[in-house]
């Protein structure tokens, strides 16, 4: 009886959890951002995945903004078949500098892709890429994005995470890879040392076993002859 009640309770909790995930706004498809692994100060490709959620008309425009507090001197959009791309710039003061010392007084403020055809159909997605850098010295890079649909409605993916709550329209955020810790070489050398020790012990064990084993073809040991005193 107790087991049956427990199973029913667990089943109810499972169904409730699934329904909560389905009906929760945070469970809906959202715009996300992925970086190819470049670290702070490096250059990398940022890819935005933009879905058109079920029940929505086609996506016809995607606008990505580079935040004012993380300007990058190089931002180059990748062309996409069926879409035009427009780059808007803004002034920066103080300027950024190239590796040769040349000042850069203008940086990309936003990049806008506009569909020339049907756009992103309902239930499908498209990827929009930016080659950007130098990346900021931070753990992540937020890229506020506005998604426009065929009927003129928009969704602004600009809400930062607050505490443990997930926003309804989270800002796409790419993780910036940090340099590997100095602990990694230590772990690698420790593993190599342990492997060498294990190999040496194995060789030692094989050698001892071979010394104890009888040699093939050797005559058997002669039995001891009892002495006259023992007869």
Backbone as ProteinMPNN parsed JSONL, in Angstrom:
{"seq_chain_A": "XXXXXXXXXXXXXXXXXXXXXXXXXXXXXXXXXXXXXXXXXXXXXXXXXXXXXXXXXXXXXXXXXXXXXXXXXXXXXXXXXXXXXXXXXXXXXXXXXXXXXXXXXXXXXXXXXXXXXXXXXXXXXXXXXXXXXXXXXXXXXXXXXXXXXXXXXXXXXXXXXXXXXXXXXXXXXXXXXXXXXXXXXXXXXXXXXXXXXXXXXXXXXXXXXXXXXXXXXXXXXXXXXXXXXXX", "coords_chain_A": {"N_chain_A": [[0.836, -1.199, 0.0], [1.873, 1.248, 0.907], [4.001, 1.442, -0.917], [2.635, 1.675, -3.348], [1.342, 4.16, -3.024], [3.569, 5.791, -2.844], [4.645, 5.532, -5.41], [2.597, 6.676, -6.916], [2.708, 9.295, -5.976], [5.279, 10.071, -6.81], [4.919, 9.907, -9.547], [3.044, 11.929, -9.969], [4.552, 14.178, -9.245], [6.501, 14.087, -11.261], [4.98, 14.49, -13.617], [3.994, 17.024, -13.033], [6.394, 18.47, -13.008], [7.222, 18.255, -15.677], [5.122, 19.604, -16.969], [5.526, 22.12, -15.9], [7.964, 22.815, -17.031], [7.263, 22.903, -19.715], [5.377, 24.963, -19.813], [6.718, 27.094, -18.731], [8.188, 30.306, -19.281], [10.983, 30.463, -19.517], [11.64, 28.049, -20.536], [11.114, 28.183, -23.161], [12.226, 28.419, -26.586], [15.175, 30.281, -27.128], [17.334, 33.042, -28.065], [20.741, 32.366, -28.404], [24.325, 32.518, -27.693], [27.525, 31.537, -28.859], [31.009, 31.111, -28.426], [34.063, 30.514, -30.189], [36.082, 29.592, -28.534], [38.183, 31.313, -28.115], [40.308, 33.352, -26.041], [40.559, 36.027, -23.511], [41.58, 39.09, -24.966], [42.049, 37.909, -27.368], [41.041, 36.915, -30.75], [37.994, 35.837, -32.148], [35.269, 33.757, -33.382], [31.981, 34.543, -32.977], [28.956, 32.985, -32.643], [25.583, 33.349, -33.197], [22.636, 31.769, -32.368], [19.495, 31.787, -33.682], [16.242, 31.129, -33.157], [12.935, 30.627, -34.541], [10.214, 30.606, -32.699], [7.601, 28.188, -32.13], [4.344, 29.083, -33.133], [4.957, 31.678, -33.657], [5.304, 34.236, -36.194], [7.39, 34.338, -39.204], [10.886, 35.041, -38.694], [12.34, 38.048, -39.58], [14.282, 39.95, -39.22], [17.364, 40.511, -37.528], [19.018, 42.052, -34.997], [22.032, 42.87, -33.566], [23.721, 44.157, -30.781], [26.744, 45.716, -29.789], [27.882, 46.059, -26.603], [28.359, 49.198, -24.855], [30.273, 49.227, -22.831], [32.039, 47.257, -23.503], [33.697, 47.676, -25.909], [34.948, 46.672, -29.098], [37.653, 46.649, -31.317], [37.578, 45.373, -33.717], [34.987, 44.067, -35.536], [33.394, 41.942, -37.532], [30.856, 41.032, -39.628], [29.513, 37.91, -40.793], [28.534, 37.207, -44.087], [25.271, 36.143, -45.133], [23.349, 33.955, -46.98], [20.391, 35.081, -48.517], [19.967, 37.169, -46.846], [20.515, 40.621, -46.066], [23.183, 42.639, -44.774], [23.932, 45.102, -42.383], [26.125, 47.462, -40.989], [26.536, 49.468, -38.199], [28.291, 52.196, -36.834], [30.028, 53.771, -34.021], [31.476, 56.549, -32.237], [34.423, 56.406, -30.195], [35.92, 57.352, -27.139], [38.3, 57.396, -24.712], [40.343, 56.513, -27.606], [40.693, 53.216, -29.122], [43.503, 51.035, -29.733], [45.494, 49.775, -32.382], [47.712, 46.948, -32.93], [50.027, 48.031, -33.975], [50.07, 50.516, -32.914], [48.383, 52.369, -34.064], [45.65, 54.58, -33.71], [42.184, 53.837, -33.057], [39.234, 55.287, -33.673], [36.601, 54.808, -34.124], [34.154, 52.326, -33.593], [32.321, 49.267, -34.086], [28.895, 49.53, -33.496], [26.416, 48.257, -33.768], [25.085, 45.395, -35.487], [23.069, 44.488, -38.188], [21.028, 42.099, -39.587], [18.914, 41.607, -42.327], [16.187, 39.982, -43.723], [15.88, 39.008, -47.118], [14.106, 37.424, -48.25], [11.92, 34.893, -47.245], [12.816, 34.67, -44.644], [13.36, 33.338, -41.335], [11.652, 30.446, -40.97], [8.725, 29.416, -39.061], [9.384, 27.358, -36.269], [11.943, 26.753, -37.031], [15.522, 27.546, -37.254], [18.292, 29.892, -37.526], [21.771, 30.687, -38.057], [23.948, 33.302, -37.11], [26.939, 34.933, -37.624], [29.807, 36.525, -36.119], [33.017, 37.849, -36.521], [35.238, 38.779, -34.135], [37.141, 40.993, -31.957], [39.87, 42.628, -30.147], [38.93, 40.366, -27.578], [37.194, 41.137, -24.523], [38.706, 41.307, -21.217], [37.259, 39.283, -19.486], [34.794, 37.041, -18.05], [32.685, 36.495, -19.7], [30.753, 37.577, -22.577], [28.202, 39.707, -23.221], [25.594, 40.071, -25.582], [23.261, 42.025, -26.499], [20.26, 41.447, -28.23], [17.879, 42.027, -30.766], [14.969, 40.662, -32.038], [13.037, 40.601, -34.896], [9.817, 40.085, -36.228], [7.759, 38.86, -38.996], [5.277, 40.092, -38.887], [5.86, 42.512, -37.807], [6.16, 42.653, -35.059], [8.312, 42.482, -32.149], [10.976, 40.954, -30.239], [12.955, 41.582, -27.53], [15.95, 40.487, -26.622], [17.434, 41.015, -24.0], [17.663, 40.871, -21.26], [19.473, 40.583, -18.299], [20.674, 37.852, -16.244], [19.372, 37.476, -12.985], [20.29, 36.838, -9.838], [19.109, 33.688, -8.797], [17.042, 33.436, -10.542], [15.659, 32.881, -13.758], [15.544, 34.956, -16.531], [12.818, 36.023, -18.682], [13.455, 36.848, -21.255], [16.397, 36.265, -21.855], [19.614, 37.799, -22.199], [21.705, 37.06, -24.932], [24.678, 35.37, -24.232], [28.068, 34.896, -24.528], [30.548, 32.614, -23.537], [33.796, 33.35, -22.452], [36.825, 31.854, -22.946], [39.196, 30.983, -20.464], [42.766, 31.125, -19.868], [44.55, 28.026, -19.504], [44.981, 26.521, -16.302], [47.974, 26.688, -14.237], [48.166, 24.4, -12.867], [47.647, 22.276, -14.466], [49.988, 21.283, -15.987], [51.399, 20.215, -13.804], [49.715, 18.171, -12.92], [49.785, 16.587, -15.204], [52.521, 15.802, -15.332], [52.657, 14.42, -12.919], [50.925, 12.29, -13.415], [52.379, 11.068, -15.456], [54.662, 10.293, -14.021], [53.558, 8.429, -12.215], [52.721, 6.503, -14.039], [55.187, 5.63, -15.048], [56.294, 4.523, -12.75], [54.5, 2.423, -12.258], [55.005, 0.892, -14.544], [57.671, 0.151, -14.097], [57.421, -1.442, -11.789], [55.875, -3.49, -12.824], [57.663, -4.64, -14.69], [59.65, -5.493, -12.924], [58.209, -7.413, -11.47], [57.662, -9.296, -13.469], [60.258, -10.113, -14.066], [61.078, -11.349, -11.657], [59.26, -13.438, -11.556], [60.037, -14.876, -13.78], [62.505, -15.793, -12.977], [61.861, -17.571, -10.971], [60.428, -19.561, -12.275], [60.647, -22.909, -13.658], [63.265, -23.939, -15.839], [62.737, -24.729, -19.205], [63.298, -28.061, -20.302], [65.317, -28.598, -18.52], [67.089, -30.973, -16.369], [65.385, -32.922, -13.908], [65.65, -32.344, -10.398], [67.928, -34.412, -8.488], [66.943, -36.944, -6.164], [67.507, -36.697, -2.668], [70.051, -38.604, -1.065], [69.724, -40.689, 1.643], [71.61, -40.436, 4.646], [73.966, -42.755, 6.255], [73.585, -42.737, 8.987], [70.948, -42.185, 9.278], [69.676, -44.385, 8.375]], "CA_chain_A": [[0.0, 0.0, 0.0], [2.782, 2.39, 0.989], [4.762, 1.518, -2.172], [1.733, 2.179, -4.387], [1.159, 5.591, -2.787], [4.827, 6.454, -3.177], [4.753, 5.573, -6.87], [1.642, 7.666, -7.415], [3.224, 10.619, -5.649], [6.412, 10.353, -7.693], [4.382, 10.143, -10.884], [2.431, 13.253, -9.988], [5.625, 15.168, -9.255], [7.135, 14.058, -12.576], [4.083, 15.139, -14.569], [3.98, 18.442, -12.705], [7.651, 19.067, -13.441], [7.211, 18.364, -17.14], [4.208, 20.681, -17.326], [6.151, 23.393, -15.539], [8.989, 23.11, -18.029], [6.613, 23.226, -20.982], [4.659, 26.22, -19.725], [7.584, 28.157, -18.239], [8.763, 31.116, -20.358], [12.408, 30.203, -19.685], [11.817, 26.803, -21.273], [10.896, 28.461, -24.569], [13.438, 28.601, -27.37], [15.668, 31.648, -27.022], [18.555, 33.342, -28.8], [21.941, 32.11, -27.603], [25.595, 32.904, -28.313], [28.639, 30.627, -28.607], [32.313, 31.587, -28.885], [34.853, 29.368, -30.647], [37.109, 29.19, -27.582], [39.219, 32.324, -27.948], [40.368, 33.903, -24.697], [40.668, 37.484, -23.407], [42.613, 39.674, -25.805], [42.144, 37.195, -28.642], [40.018, 37.109, -31.766], [37.241, 34.601, -32.329], [33.986, 33.817, -34.075], [30.807, 34.443, -32.114], [27.818, 32.51, -33.423], [24.274, 33.533, -32.577], [21.589, 30.879, -32.835], [18.222, 32.513, -33.589], [15.113, 30.296, -33.565], [11.58, 31.182, -34.586], [9.449, 29.722, -31.835], [6.296, 27.759, -32.622], [3.307, 30.069, -32.859], [5.423, 32.99, -34.081], [5.541, 34.357, -37.642], [8.789, 34.222, -39.607], [11.836, 36.066, -38.274], [12.801, 38.758, -40.778], [15.398, 40.849, -38.902], [18.114, 40.22, -36.312], [19.92, 43.162, -34.712], [22.934, 42.576, -32.45], [24.403, 45.366, -30.331], [27.965, 45.556, -29.011], [27.707, 46.95, -25.45], [29.274, 50.344, -24.76], [31.375, 48.975, -21.897], [32.948, 46.247, -24.057], [33.945, 47.941, -27.337], [35.99, 45.874, -29.75], [38.086, 47.417, -32.484], [37.264, 44.609, -34.925], [33.748, 43.281, -35.558], [33.087, 41.717, -38.951], [29.764, 40.065, -39.774], [29.586, 36.933, -41.885], [27.369, 37.305, -44.977], [24.37, 34.989, -45.063], [22.482, 33.91, -48.16], [18.995, 35.425, -48.241], [19.937, 38.255, -45.874], [21.454, 41.721, -46.203], [23.799, 42.956, -43.486], [24.267, 46.517, -42.215], [26.976, 47.721, -39.829], [26.453, 50.838, -37.687], [29.446, 52.473, -35.97], [29.952, 54.877, -33.079], [32.763, 57.102, -31.818], [34.903, 56.015, -28.866], [36.883, 58.255, -26.544], [39.537, 57.403, -25.507], [40.347, 55.55, -28.71], [41.384, 51.932, -29.003], [44.743, 51.057, -30.511], [45.923, 48.555, -33.06], [48.989, 46.424, -32.449], [51.122, 48.906, -34.429], [49.934, 51.814, -32.274], [47.43, 53.223, -34.767], [44.422, 54.743, -32.933], [40.893, 53.507, -33.661], [38.279, 56.209, -33.07], [35.242, 54.322, -34.376], [33.962, 50.891, -33.444], [30.983, 48.81, -34.473], [27.88, 49.676, -32.449], [25.424, 47.194, -33.968], [25.041, 44.704, -36.783], [21.673, 44.141, -38.473], [20.728, 41.249, -40.735], [17.516, 41.737, -42.756], [15.866, 38.943, -44.708], [15.425, 39.441, -48.439], [13.074, 36.483, -48.638], [10.959, 34.477, -46.222], [13.376, 34.748, -43.297], [13.456, 32.067, -40.603], [10.286, 29.936, -40.804], [8.3, 28.964, -37.742], [9.898, 26.049, -35.887], [13.301, 26.563, -37.523], [16.464, 28.524, -36.728], [19.423, 30.246, -38.382], [22.959, 31.114, -37.319], [24.543, 34.559, -37.556], [28.29, 34.901, -37.06], [30.637, 37.722, -36.057], [34.429, 37.705, -36.174], [35.401, 39.936, -33.263], [38.264, 41.04, -31.036], [40.243, 41.726, -29.064], [37.863, 40.092, -26.632], [37.464, 41.768, -23.224], [39.237, 40.48, -20.132], [36.071, 38.983, -18.688], [34.364, 35.644, -18.154], [31.66, 36.339, -20.733], [30.431, 38.747, -23.391], [26.765, 39.797, -23.477], [25.283, 40.691, -26.865], [21.817, 42.294, -26.589], [19.781, 41.14, -29.576], [16.456, 42.264, -31.025], [14.435, 39.788, -33.076], [11.83, 41.178, -35.496], [9.028, 39.088, -36.961], [7.143, 39.305, -40.244], [4.128, 40.963, -38.61], [6.338, 43.759, -37.23], [6.396, 42.519, -33.628], [9.709, 42.248, -31.811], [11.355, 40.429, -28.931], [14.27, 42.117, -27.167], [16.704, 39.555, -25.779], [18.339, 41.969, -23.352], [17.544, 40.795, -19.805], [20.531, 39.822, -17.634], [20.244, 36.948, -15.171], [19.367, 38.128, -11.678], [20.23, 35.82, -8.79], [18.829, 32.344, -9.291], [15.893, 33.473, -11.438], [15.943, 32.964, -15.184], [14.668, 35.949, -17.164], [11.993, 35.562, -19.794], [14.187, 37.12, -22.493], [17.8, 36.398, -21.442], [20.54, 38.33, -23.186], [22.668, 36.05, -25.4], [25.963, 35.58, -23.568], [29.107, 33.951, -24.947], [31.578, 32.375, -22.53], [35.161, 33.598, -22.917], [37.696, 30.835, -22.362], [40.339, 31.466, -19.698], [43.965, 30.293, -20.059], [44.605, 26.839, -18.65], [45.658, 26.728, -15.017], [49.325, 26.121, -14.116], [48.068, 23.099, -12.22], [47.536, 21.223, -15.472], [51.267, 20.592, -16.217], [51.762, 19.429, -12.62], [48.915, 16.947, -12.959], [50.273, 15.764, -16.308], [53.789, 15.188, -14.944], [52.373, 13.447, -11.862], [50.375, 11.1, -14.061], [53.478, 10.403, -16.171], [55.5, 9.644, -13.014], [52.859, 7.239, -11.73], [52.752, 5.499, -15.104], [56.539, 5.07, -15.106], [56.45, 3.664, -11.571], [53.728, 1.199, -12.478], [55.708, 0.093, -15.548], [58.861, -0.422, -13.468], [56.97, -2.522, -10.909], [55.438, -4.609, -13.664], [58.864, -5.287, -15.226], [60.282, -6.172, -11.802], [57.424, -8.611, -11.167], [57.87, -10.292, -14.533], [61.619, -10.64, -13.932], [61.109, -12.282, -10.523], [58.495, -14.626, -11.926], [60.817, -15.664, -14.738], [63.602, -16.451, -12.246], [61.307, -18.677, -10.202], [59.859, -20.599, -13.144], [61.632, -23.905, -14.105], [63.732, -23.771, -17.208], [62.271, -25.83, -20.047], [64.329, -29.009, -20.714], [66.324, -28.833, -17.471], [66.824, -32.25, -15.688], [64.784, -32.816, -12.586], [66.618, -32.452, -9.299], [68.065, -35.784, -7.973], [66.476, -37.076, -4.788], [68.572, -36.764, -1.663], [70.368, -39.959, -0.56], [69.781, -40.637, 3.112], [72.913, -40.763, 5.233], [73.944, -44.032, 6.963], [73.09, -42.55, 10.356], [69.477, -42.121, 9.272], [69.086, -45.629, 7.878]], "C_chain_A": [[0.877, 1.257, 0.0], [3.557, 2.572, -0.316], [3.91, 2.092, -3.29], [1.537, 3.68, -4.248], [2.411, 6.375, -3.165], [5.0, 6.59, -4.682], [3.816, 6.618, -7.456], [2.134, 9.084, -7.154], [4.373, 11.026, -6.553], [5.934, 10.648, -9.105], [3.758, 11.52, -11.001], [3.483, 14.351, -10.029], [6.299, 15.252, -10.618], [6.279, 14.782, -13.605], [4.045, 16.641, -14.319], [5.242, 19.143, -13.163], [7.704, 19.262, -14.937], [6.314, 19.505, -17.579], [4.81, 22.04, -17.009], [7.202, 23.793, -16.552], [8.358, 23.55, -19.337], [5.994, 24.609, -20.948], [5.534, 27.375, -19.263], [8.155, 28.955, -19.389], [10.216, 30.798, -20.593], [12.67, 28.922, -20.449], [11.643, 27.005, -22.765], [12.237, 28.644, -25.268], [13.886, 30.058, -27.296], [16.954, 31.795, -27.822], [19.754, 33.071, -27.895], [23.189, 32.48, -28.401], [26.675, 31.925, -27.905], [29.91, 31.23, -29.196], [33.189, 30.384, -29.196], [36.005, 28.991, -29.724], [38.228, 30.184, -27.398], [39.153, 32.922, -26.552], [40.443, 35.417, -24.696], [41.836, 38.011, -24.234], [42.766, 39.015, -27.158], [41.019, 37.559, -29.594], [39.301, 35.782, -31.984], [35.946, 34.844, -33.072], [32.866, 33.582, -33.07], [29.622, 34.065, -32.99], [26.54, 32.658, -32.618], [23.292, 32.552, -33.198], [20.234, 31.53, -32.601], [17.095, 31.602, -34.074], [13.837, 31.125, -33.728], [10.685, 30.193, -33.861], [8.108, 29.355, -32.473], [5.237, 28.774, -32.211], [3.694, 31.477, -33.264], [5.513, 33.046, -35.611], [7.032, 34.321, -37.938], [9.633, 35.368, -39.034], [12.419, 36.716, -39.517], [13.96, 39.714, -40.497], [16.024, 40.441, -37.575], [19.136, 41.338, -36.118], [20.721, 42.858, -33.451], [23.692, 43.851, -32.079], [25.643, 45.0, -29.527], [27.888, 46.537, -27.831], [28.768, 48.05, -25.391], [30.475, 50.041, -23.874], [32.322, 47.882, -22.363], [33.177, 46.501, -25.552], [35.066, 47.05, -27.858], [36.357, 46.545, -31.062], [37.78, 46.689, -33.791], [35.987, 43.806, -34.721], [33.335, 43.153, -37.018], [32.001, 40.656, -39.077], [30.005, 39.115, -40.948], [28.352, 37.097, -42.774], [26.562, 36.015, -44.939], [23.433, 35.048, -46.255], [21.035, 34.198, -47.762], [18.839, 36.561, -47.24], [20.905, 39.352, -46.289], [22.022, 42.027, -44.821], [24.216, 44.423, -43.474], [25.045, 46.689, -40.918], [26.871, 49.197, -39.458], [27.589, 51.055, -36.696], [29.164, 53.642, -35.033], [31.369, 55.316, -32.716], [33.126, 56.569, -30.439], [35.972, 56.997, -28.409], [37.102, 57.829, -25.095], [39.503, 56.345, -26.6], [40.967, 54.215, -28.308], [42.608, 51.981, -29.916], [45.011, 49.701, -31.149], [47.281, 48.127, -32.509], [50.164, 47.309, -32.851], [51.036, 50.307, -33.837], [48.969, 52.765, -32.947], [46.135, 53.341, -33.966], [43.177, 54.379, -33.749], [39.842, 54.331, -32.939], [36.83, 55.801, -33.271], [35.201, 52.811, -34.215], [32.54, 50.543, -33.866], [30.048, 48.901, -33.276], [26.837, 48.562, -32.543], [25.526, 46.627, -35.367], [23.609, 44.221, -36.992], [21.59, 43.288, -39.732], [19.232, 41.383, -41.057], [17.249, 40.742, -43.876], [15.389, 39.571, -46.015], [14.331, 38.52, -48.956], [12.15, 36.182, -47.478], [11.496, 34.614, -44.808], [13.475, 33.373, -42.657], [12.04, 31.553, -40.349], [9.997, 29.503, -39.374], [8.806, 27.553, -37.467], [11.288, 25.759, -36.406], [14.221, 27.633, -36.928], [17.533, 28.814, -37.773], [20.563, 30.712, -37.501], [23.558, 32.352, -37.971], [25.891, 34.702, -36.849], [28.978, 36.255, -37.141], [32.074, 37.311, -35.753], [34.801, 38.954, -35.387], [36.639, 39.82, -32.387], [38.908, 42.421, -31.012], [39.108, 41.578, -28.055], [38.208, 40.707, -25.275], [38.016, 40.778, -22.207], [38.106, 40.233, -19.142], [35.716, 37.513, -18.869], [33.393, 35.43, -19.299], [31.447, 37.657, -21.467], [28.941, 38.703, -23.711], [26.53, 40.563, -24.768], [23.77, 40.889, -26.961], [21.339, 42.176, -28.034], [18.284, 41.397, -29.669], [16.026, 41.437, -32.224], [13.12, 40.374, -33.585], [11.143, 40.124, -36.357], [8.308, 39.717, -38.158], [5.98, 40.254, -40.01], [4.543, 42.28, -37.958], [6.585, 43.707, -35.734], [7.867, 42.19, -33.374], [9.827, 41.569, -30.45], [12.782, 40.898, -28.661], [14.925, 41.17, -26.172], [17.808, 40.35, -25.089], [18.377, 41.833, -21.839], [18.69, 39.975, -19.202], [19.948, 38.913, -16.561], [20.362, 37.676, -13.839], [19.203, 37.071, -10.596], [20.01, 34.447, -9.391], [17.67, 32.299, -10.267], [16.342, 33.61, -12.891], [14.998, 33.967, -15.825], [13.882, 35.361, -18.325], [12.709, 35.742, -21.123], [15.668, 37.343, -22.157], [18.679, 36.937, -22.563], [21.487, 37.221, -23.632], [24.057, 36.357, -24.85], [26.939, 34.484, -23.973], [30.158, 33.832, -23.854], [32.961, 32.578, -23.143], [36.093, 32.637, -22.193], [38.863, 31.499, -21.652], [41.55, 30.583, -19.986], [43.975, 29.128, -19.086], [45.401, 27.133, -17.397], [47.042, 26.096, -15.036], [49.314, 24.755, -13.46], [48.055, 21.972, -13.235], [48.87, 20.55, -15.773], [51.681, 19.737, -15.037], [51.024, 18.111, -12.613], [49.423, 16.009, -14.048], [51.577, 15.06, -15.938], [53.597, 14.166, -13.84], [51.832, 12.158, -12.452], [51.467, 10.332, -14.796], [54.377, 9.662, -15.194], [54.866, 8.377, -12.477], [52.872, 6.128, -12.769], [54.117, 4.836, -15.181], [56.792, 4.13, -13.929], [55.724, 2.345, -11.753], [54.415, 0.29, -13.489], [56.929, -0.585, -14.941], [58.489, -1.586, -12.553], [56.537, -3.739, -11.71], [56.632, -5.368, -14.222], [59.57, -6.081, -14.136], [59.55, -7.462, -11.466], [57.609, -9.698, -12.199], [59.235, -10.932, -14.404], [61.694, -11.657, -12.792], [60.365, -13.566, -10.863], [59.291, -15.515, -12.874], [61.971, -16.392, -14.032], [63.096, -17.666, -11.472], [60.807, -19.828, -11.072], [60.943, -21.577, -13.555], [61.999, -23.694, -15.546], [63.307, -24.972, -18.025], [63.447, -26.71, -20.455], [65.378, -29.287, -19.668], [66.014, -30.137, -16.765], [66.243, -32.023, -14.311], [65.85, -32.983, -11.524], [66.654, -33.872, -8.769], [67.619, -35.85, -6.528], [67.672, -37.202, -3.848], [68.773, -38.196, -1.186], [70.491, -39.901, 0.939], [71.154, -41.07, 3.607], [72.814, -42.053, 6.011], [73.377, -43.87, 8.364], [71.585, -42.554, 10.416], [68.85, -43.418, 8.82], [68.787, -46.565, 9.03]], "O_chain_A": [[0.667, 2.189, -0.777], [3.754, 3.696, -0.776], [4.387, 2.898, -4.09], [1.562, 4.402, -5.245], [2.334, 7.468, -3.727], [5.444, 7.627, -5.175], [4.184, 7.353, -8.372], [1.996, 9.966, -8.002], [4.447, 12.167, -7.009], [6.47, 11.526, -9.782], [3.923, 12.2, -12.013], [3.335, 15.336, -10.753], [6.633, 16.34, -11.085], [6.786, 15.595, -14.378], [4.062, 17.437, -15.258], [5.189, 20.273, -13.649], [8.166, 20.294, -15.424], [6.683, 20.288, -18.454], [4.627, 22.998, -17.76], [7.324, 24.968, -16.897], [8.855, 24.463, -19.996], [6.069, 25.351, -21.927], [5.132, 28.532, -19.389], [8.573, 28.369, -20.387], [10.674, 30.845, -21.735], [13.772, 28.709, -20.956], [11.976, 26.123, -23.558], [13.244, 28.975, -24.642], [13.061, 30.966, -27.392], [17.582, 30.807, -28.205], [19.772, 33.503, -26.743], [23.13, 32.722, -29.607], [26.745, 31.521, -26.745], [29.906, 31.782, -30.296], [33.074, 29.347, -28.542], [36.83, 28.153, -30.089], [39.142, 29.942, -26.609], [38.083, 32.992, -25.947], [40.398, 36.037, -25.758], [42.934, 37.456, -24.207], [43.52, 39.493, -28.005], [40.164, 38.392, -29.292], [39.933, 34.726, -32.002], [35.573, 35.983, -33.356], [32.817, 32.55, -32.401], [29.321, 34.75, -33.967], [26.431, 32.156, -31.499], [23.137, 32.511, -34.419], [19.86, 31.798, -31.459], [16.997, 31.327, -35.27], [13.69, 32.188, -33.125], [10.432, 29.089, -34.343], [7.553, 30.124, -33.258], [5.234, 29.261, -31.081], [2.861, 32.382, -33.225], [5.767, 32.028, -36.254], [7.848, 34.278, -37.017], [9.167, 36.501, -38.905], [12.93, 36.031, -40.403], [14.562, 40.238, -41.434], [15.328, 40.076, -36.628], [20.008, 41.549, -36.961], [20.146, 42.616, -32.39], [24.235, 44.537, -32.945], [25.611, 44.097, -28.691], [27.832, 47.746, -28.056], [29.909, 47.864, -25.815], [31.573, 50.536, -24.128], [33.313, 47.602, -21.688], [32.882, 45.635, -26.375], [36.008, 46.724, -27.136], [35.484, 46.958, -31.825], [37.727, 47.311, -34.852], [35.918, 42.958, -33.831], [32.972, 44.139, -37.66], [32.203, 39.509, -38.678], [30.618, 39.478, -41.953], [27.232, 37.122, -42.263], [27.111, 34.931, -44.738], [22.8, 36.073, -46.507], [20.521, 33.633, -46.797], [17.724, 36.885, -46.83], [21.988, 39.067, -46.801], [21.4, 41.705, -43.809], [24.787, 44.921, -44.445], [24.676, 46.137, -39.881], [27.089, 50.071, -40.296], [27.832, 50.22, -35.825], [28.208, 54.396, -35.216], [32.329, 54.56, -32.866], [32.25, 56.31, -29.614], [36.821, 57.419, -29.194], [36.16, 57.894, -24.306], [38.726, 55.393, -26.527], [41.665, 54.106, -27.3], [42.727, 52.865, -30.766], [44.791, 48.646, -30.554], [47.909, 48.844, -31.731], [51.181, 47.342, -32.159], [51.818, 51.186, -34.196], [48.753, 53.87, -32.449], [45.566, 52.322, -33.574], [43.126, 54.587, -34.961], [39.578, 54.121, -31.755], [35.929, 56.378, -32.662], [36.111, 52.106, -34.651], [31.677, 51.413, -33.987], [30.359, 48.417, -32.188], [26.427, 47.996, -31.53], [25.989, 47.285, -36.299], [23.008, 43.624, -36.099], [22.025, 43.702, -40.806], [18.389, 41.284, -40.165], [17.994, 40.672, -44.853], [14.61, 40.524, -46.023], [13.704, 38.801, -49.977], [11.657, 37.089, -46.809], [10.714, 34.669, -43.859], [13.65, 32.367, -43.344], [11.297, 32.169, -39.584], [10.91, 29.258, -38.586], [8.681, 26.662, -38.307], [11.781, 24.642, -36.249], [13.77, 28.513, -36.195], [17.672, 28.096, -38.764], [20.358, 31.087, -36.346], [23.666, 32.449, -39.193], [25.971, 34.603, -35.624], [28.774, 37.026, -38.079], [32.322, 36.522, -34.84], [34.695, 40.067, -35.904], [37.125, 38.724, -32.106], [38.52, 43.294, -31.788], [38.419, 42.543, -27.725], [39.382, 40.79, -24.914], [37.817, 39.569, -22.324], [38.011, 40.886, -18.103], [36.267, 36.829, -19.732], [33.278, 34.32, -19.819], [31.904, 38.712, -21.027], [28.468, 37.787, -24.383], [27.178, 41.577, -25.025], [23.067, 40.008, -27.456], [21.945, 42.739, -28.945], [17.52, 41.036, -28.774], [16.637, 41.501, -33.291], [12.199, 40.616, -32.805], [11.783, 39.381, -37.102], [8.258, 40.939, -38.304], [5.717, 41.128, -40.836], [3.685, 43.084, -37.594], [7.17, 44.64, -35.183], [8.571, 41.692, -34.253], [8.909, 41.605, -29.631], [13.694, 40.649, -29.449], [14.5, 41.069, -25.021], [18.957, 40.36, -25.53], [19.066, 42.613, -21.181], [18.864, 38.807, -19.549], [18.865, 39.171, -16.035], [21.327, 38.401, -13.596], [18.133, 36.481, -10.444], [20.648, 34.083, -10.379], [17.339, 31.228, -10.776], [17.274, 34.35, -13.207], [13.781, 33.848, -15.682], [14.249, 34.324, -18.877], [12.593, 34.902, -22.015], [16.142, 38.479, -22.172], [18.509, 36.577, -23.728], [22.024, 36.504, -22.787], [24.552, 37.476, -24.989], [26.673, 33.297, -23.785], [30.606, 34.839, -23.307], [33.262, 32.05, -24.213], [36.139, 32.617, -20.963], [39.45, 32.454, -22.16], [41.385, 29.408, -20.315], [43.464, 29.237, -17.971], [46.37, 27.892, -17.42], [47.28, 25.113, -15.737], [50.312, 24.035, -13.483], [48.407, 20.838, -12.911], [48.905, 19.321, -15.815], [52.248, 18.659, -15.219], [51.606, 17.061, -12.34], [49.488, 14.795, -13.853], [51.732, 13.866, -16.195], [54.291, 13.149, -13.813], [52.226, 11.065, -12.045], [51.491, 9.101, -14.773], [54.813, 8.546, -15.473], [55.544, 7.365, -12.299], [53.017, 4.953, -12.43], [54.208, 3.621, -15.359], [57.419, 3.082, -14.081], [56.26, 1.28, -11.445], [54.418, -0.931, -13.33], [57.202, -1.751, -15.226], [59.175, -2.609, -12.546], [56.8, -4.877, -11.322], [56.632, -6.599, -14.234], [60.033, -7.197, -14.371], [60.179, -8.487, -11.207], [57.704, -10.879, -11.862], [59.381, -12.138, -14.602], [62.308, -12.713, -12.946], [60.801, -14.657, -10.495], [59.234, -16.741, -12.789], [62.365, -17.482, -14.446], [63.804, -18.663, -11.332], [60.777, -20.971, -10.614], [62.074, -21.15, -13.79], [61.167, -23.321, -16.372], [63.49, -26.112, -17.597], [64.476, -26.202, -20.899], [66.253, -30.125, -19.886], [64.841, -30.443, -16.552], [66.573, -31.049, -13.634], [66.841, -33.684, -11.732], [65.609, -34.502, -8.6], [67.877, -34.933, -5.75], [68.711, -37.751, -4.212], [67.809, -38.918, -0.933], [71.295, -39.127, 1.46], [71.774, -41.97, 3.04], [71.715, -42.443, 6.405], [72.744, -44.792, 8.877], [70.993, -42.876, 11.447], [67.628, -43.562, 8.866], [68.285, -47.668, 8.814]]}, "name": "protein", "num_of_chains": 1, "seq": "XXXXXXXXXXXXXXXXXXXXXXXXXXXXXXXXXXXXXXXXXXXXXXXXXXXXXXXXXXXXXXXXXXXXXXXXXXXXXXXXXXXXXXXXXXXXXXXXXXXXXXXXXXXXXXXXXXXXXXXXXXXXXXXXXXXXXXXXXXXXXXXXXXXXXXXXXXXXXXXXXXXXXXXXXXXXXXXXXXXXXXXXXXXXXXXXXXXXXXXXXXXXXXXXXXXXXXXXXXXXXXXXXXXXXXX"}
